[in-house]
């Protein structure tokens, strides 16, 4: 059950951060959810990339662990 929750959490994190990253690349003035971070465009871009990678890794790890337990095909 915990791997299901972690997989959902990772997918949500991945979706929101990928959307924010794409919007930031299209409109450099749009800071999105990470707008509270001090710094400029480069820092926000780096932060979104890190959060996208974290969501991707969390989702993949949770899926692999659930599959090892026989909960996925």
Secondary structure, DSSP 8 states (H G I E B T S, - for coil): -HHHHHHHHHHHHHHHHHHHHHHHHH-TT--GGGTTS-S-HHHHHHHHHHHHHHHHHHHHHHHHHHHHTTS--
